[in-house]
Amino acid sequence: MARITRIQDHQSQWTRLRAVFAPRPNDVQCPVLGAITPVQCQYHRNRPFVPTNESRAQLARTCPACPNNPEAS
């Protein structure tokens, strides 16, 4: 009986993890960060360039021409 309870606990934990980390229907696919929400996309798009952080440098190069950017030319 204890084994069944442990299996059920693992299944419920897995369900919670999937709910937290699974892509949501309105997520956008960022070329640098992967699946993110539109709010996160806007946040990263508006952050200033920082040459000491590789991710932010990649975002500064990619965001201006990204198809998810409504201001892209």
KEKE-3310 file (N, C-alpha, C; in steps of 0.2 Angstrom, whole numbers, plus 5000, padded with zeros to 4 digits):
npx = (5004:5010:5019:5010:5005:5017:5020:5009:5011:5023:5017:5008:5017:5024:5014:5012:5024:5024:5014:5019:5031:5028:5025:5014:4999:4999:5012:5028:5040:5056:5071:5083:5080:5071:5054:5044:5034:5023:5025:5037:5045:5043:5049:5063:5066:5066:5076:5092:5107:5120:5137:5144:5136:5132:5120:5112:5118:5116:5102:5101:5106:5098:5084:5080:5076:5068:5054:5044:5044:5035:5039:5049:5058)
npy = (4994:5006:5008:5011:5023:5031:5031:5038:5050:5054:5055:5066:5076:5076:5081:5094:5100:5099:5108:5120:5122:5119:5125:5138:5142:5155:5159:5165:5161:5164:5168:5167:5164:5154:5147:5160:5171:5184:5196:5194:5194:5207:5214:5209:5214:5228:5230:5237:5237:5226:5223:5214:5203:5189:5183:5195:5202:5195:5196:5210:5210:5202:5206:5218:5214:5204:5193:5193:5206:5220:5232:5230:5232)
npz = (5000:5004:4993:4982:4986:4986:4972:4968:4974:4967:4954:4956:4959:4947:4938:4944:4941:4927:4925:4929:4921:4908:4891:4888:4880:4875:4874:4866:4854:4858:4850:4857:4871:4871:4874:4880:4889:4882:4890:4897:4885:4881:4892:4891:4879:4881:4890:4894:4884:4889:4889:4896:4899:4891:4887:4887:4878:4866:4866:4863:4850:4843:4846:4839:4826:4827:4824:4834:4839:4839:4835:4826:4811)
capx = (5000:5014:5022:5005:5005:5023:5019:5004:5015:5027:5013:5006:5023:5026:5009:5013:5030:5022:5010:5024:5036:5025:5023:5007:4996:5001:5020:5031:5046:5061:5077:5088:5078:5066:5047:5043:5027:5024:5027:5044:5048:5044:5054:5069:5067:5067:5082:5098:5113:5126:5142:5147:5132:5132:5113:5109:5121:5113:5096:5102:5108:5092:5077:5077:5074:5064:5047:5039:5045:5030:5043:5054:5058)
capy = (5000:5012:5009:5014:5030:5034:5032:5043:5056:5056:5057:5072:5080:5077:5085:5101:5102:5101:5114:5126:5122:5118:5131:5140:5144:5162:5160:5167:5158:5169:5165:5167:5162:5149:5149:5165:5175:5191:5201:5193:5196:5215:5215:5208:5219:5235:5231:5240:5232:5225:5219:5209:5197:5186:5183:5201:5205:5191:5199:5216:5209:5199:5209:5223:5211:5198:5193:5194:5213:5224:5238:5228:5236)
capz = (5000:5004:4986:4978:4989:4983:4965:4967:4975:4961:4948:4957:4958:4940:4936:4946:4937:4920:4925:4930:4916:4901:4887:4889:4873:4872:4874:4860:4854:4858:4847:4862:4877:4870:4875:4885:4889:4879:4895:4897:4879:4881:4897:4889:4873:4883:4894:4890:4882:4894:4885:4901:4900:4885:4885:4886:4872:4861:4865:4860:4843:4840:4847:4834:4820:4829:4822:4839:4841:4835:4832:4821:4804)
cpx = (5004:5017:5017:5005:5011:5022:5014:5007:5019:5023:5010:5011:5024:5020:5010:5019:5028:5018:5014:5028:5034:5024:5016:5005:4998:5008:5022:5038:5052:5067:5082:5086:5073:5059:5047:5036:5029:5026:5034:5048:5048:5049:5061:5071:5068:5073:5088:5103:5118:5131:5145:5143:5130:5124:5110:5112:5118:5106:5096:5103:5101:5085:5075:5074:5069:5057:5042:5039:5040:5033:5048:5053:5058)
cpy = (5006:5013:5012:5022:5034:5035:5037:5050:5058:5058:5064:5077:5082:5082:5092:5103:5104:5107:5120:5127:5121:5124:5132:5142:5150:5164:5161:5163:5163:5165:5164:5163:5156:5151:5154:5168:5181:5196:5200:5195:5204:5217:5215:5213:5226:5236:5234:5235:5232:5221:5214:5203:5195:5185:5190:5204:5201:5194:5206:5216:5207:5202:5214:5220:5205:5198:5194:5202:5217:5230:5236:5231:5231)
cpz = (5000:4997:4982:4980:4986:4976:4964:4968:4970:4955:4949:4957:4951:4936:4937:4942:4930:4920:4925:4924:4908:4897:4888:4881:4870:4872:4867:4860:4853:4854:4852:4868:4876:4871:4881:4884:4885:4884:4896:4891:4879:4886:4894:4883:4875:4888:4890:4889:4887:4891:4890:4902:4893:4882:4883:4879:4866:4860:4862:4853:4840:4841:4842:4828:4821:4827:4828:4842:4836:4832:4827:4814:4799)
residu = (MET:ALA:ARG:ILE:THR:ARG:ILE:GLN:ASP:HIS:GLN:SER:GLN:TRP:THR:ARG:LEU:ARG:ALA:VAL:PHE:ALA:PRO:ARG:PRO:ASN:ASP:VAL:GLN:CYS:PRO:VAL:LEU:GLY:ALA:ILE:THR:PRO:VAL:GLN:CYS:GLN:TYR:HIS:ARG:ASN:ARG:PRO:PHE:VAL:PRO:THR:ASN:GLU:SER:ARG:ALA:GLN:LEU:ALA:ARG:THR:CYS:PRO:ALA:CYS:PRO:ASN:ASN:PRO:GLU:ALA:SER)
# end
